[in-house]
Amino acid sequence: MSTDDLERYESEAELALYREYRDVVGLFTYVVETDRRFYLANEVDVRLRGEDGDTWFDIHLTDAWVWDVFRPARFVSQVRVMTFKDVNVEEIAKTELQPPE
């Protein structure tokens, strides 16, 4: 496989992932962004945890979609993420999803 073939494959996979995101975003209520992944979810529970001076986020997502180009099944019923880094949770405004007339 040549470098051009690999780049073409990756570009096509990224475009397919974006199209899938565009098709499913209206099914979800929240966007969750961590240092490693981007999720869409309908329920989000973020808890701050700590032990021995360390603090981290314990995140539980229900009914989620994972932005991961190499993942064969992106719909997940339950996700648990633990991270020491920032977490961004936003509620999706349904009006943002409507195309302009």
Kinemage of the C-alpha trace (Angstrom):
@kinemage 1
@onewidth
@group {chain A} dominant
@subgroup {mainchain}
@vectorlist {calphas} color= white
{ca met a 1} P 0.000 0.000 0.000
{ca ser a 2} L 1.474 3.331 -1.011
{ca thr a 3} L 1.514 6.496 1.067
{ca asp a 4} L -1.054 8.036 -1.279
{ca asp a 5} L -3.346 5.026 -0.836
{ca leu a 6} L -3.052 5.284 2.944
{ca glu a 7} L -3.761 9.029 2.923
{ca arg a 8} L -6.764 8.501 0.621
{ca tyr a 9} L -8.110 5.757 2.919
{ca glu a 10} L -7.721 7.959 6.011
{ca ser a 11} L -9.366 10.926 4.271
{ca glu a 12} L -12.320 8.808 3.159
{ca ala a 13} L -12.700 7.336 6.658
{ca glu a 14} L -12.652 10.827 8.241
{ca leu a 15} L -15.245 12.084 5.755
{ca ala a 16} L -17.488 9.072 6.428
{ca leu a 17} L -17.159 9.693 10.175
{ca tyr a 18} L -18.100 13.368 9.776
{ca arg a 19} L -21.144 12.396 7.683
{ca glu a 20} L -22.209 9.892 10.331
{ca tyr a 21} L -21.801 12.571 13.030
{ca arg a 22} L -23.920 14.990 10.994
{ca asp a 23} L -26.632 12.330 10.639
{ca val a 24} L -26.759 11.341 14.340
{ca val a 25} L -26.082 14.588 16.238
{ca gly a 26} L -29.815 15.380 16.355
{ca leu a 27} L -30.438 12.200 18.359
{ca phe a 28} L -28.375 13.384 21.331
{ca thr a 29} L -28.631 15.992 24.084
{ca tyr a 30} L -25.002 16.558 25.104
{ca val a 31} L -21.574 16.943 23.573
{ca val a 32} L -18.760 15.717 25.834
{ca glu a 33} L -15.132 16.441 25.051
{ca thr a 34} L -12.213 14.934 26.950
{ca asp a 35} L -8.499 15.009 26.238
{ca arg a 36} L -8.769 11.723 24.310
{ca arg a 37} L -12.279 11.490 22.840
{ca phe a 38} L -15.350 13.345 21.658
{ca tyr a 39} L -18.777 11.928 22.567
{ca leu a 40} L -22.438 12.589 21.974
{ca ala a 41} L -24.692 11.382 24.794
{ca asn a 42} L -28.204 11.632 26.156
{ca glu a 43} L -27.248 11.417 29.833
{ca val a 44} L -24.050 12.720 31.429
{ca asp a 45} L -22.933 12.421 35.045
{ca val a 46} L -19.616 14.106 35.906
{ca arg a 47} L -18.233 13.592 39.396
{ca leu a 48} L -15.110 15.082 40.873
{ca arg a 49} L -13.093 12.439 42.727
{ca gly a 50} L -10.016 12.732 44.876
{ca glu a 51} L -7.564 10.613 46.780
{ca asp a 52} L -4.180 11.330 48.348
{ca gly a 53} L -4.156 14.870 46.975
{ca asp a 54} L -4.970 13.781 43.407
{ca thr a 55} L -8.193 14.977 41.798
{ca trp a 56} L -9.833 13.500 38.704
{ca phe a 57} L -13.122 13.420 36.839
{ca asp a 58} L -15.269 10.289 36.805
{ca ile a 59} L -17.681 10.599 33.880
{ca his a 60} L -20.606 8.286 33.135
{ca leu a 61} L -22.369 8.559 29.774
{ca thr a 62} L -25.550 6.772 28.783
{ca asp a 63} L -26.741 6.232 25.225
{ca ala a 64} L -23.569 7.546 23.607
{ca trp a 65} L -21.867 7.873 20.234
{ca val a 66} L -18.051 7.957 20.096
{ca trp a 67} L -16.063 9.997 17.570
{ca asp a 68} L -13.421 7.424 16.645
{ca val a 69} L -12.612 6.735 13.021
{ca phe a 70} L -11.160 3.277 13.729
{ca arg a 71} L -13.931 2.025 16.012
{ca pro a 72} L -16.233 -0.459 14.222
{ca ala a 73} L -19.263 0.239 16.486
{ca arg a 74} L -19.598 3.852 17.594
{ca phe a 75} L -22.940 3.543 19.424
{ca val a 76} L -22.389 2.556 23.061
{ca ser a 77} L -25.029 2.080 25.758
{ca gln a 78} L -22.734 2.926 28.705
{ca val a 79} L -19.383 4.717 28.825
{ca arg a 80} L -17.177 5.448 31.820
{ca val a 81} L -14.271 7.842 31.452
{ca met a 82} L -11.762 8.741 34.142
{ca thr a 83} L -9.366 11.598 33.469
{ca phe a 84} L -7.124 14.050 35.247
{ca lys a 85} L -7.525 16.535 32.398
{ca asp a 86} L -10.264 19.005 31.534
{ca val a 87} L -13.742 17.845 30.552
{ca asn a 88} L -16.146 19.952 28.517
{ca val a 89} L -19.881 19.173 28.597
{ca glu a 90} L -22.298 21.200 26.492
{ca glu a 91} L -26.013 20.820 25.973
{ca ile a 92} L -26.854 20.809 22.283
{ca ala a 93} L -29.270 23.586 21.354
{ca lys a 94} L -31.800 21.935 19.079
{ca thr a 95} L -32.221 25.177 17.107
{ca glu a 96} L -28.552 24.930 16.074
{ca leu a 97} L -29.339 21.674 14.331
{ca gln a 98} L -32.012 23.081 12.043
{ca pro a 99} L -30.746 24.008 8.579
{ca pro a 100} L -31.432 27.597 7.533
{ca glu a 101} L -34.371 28.124 5.226
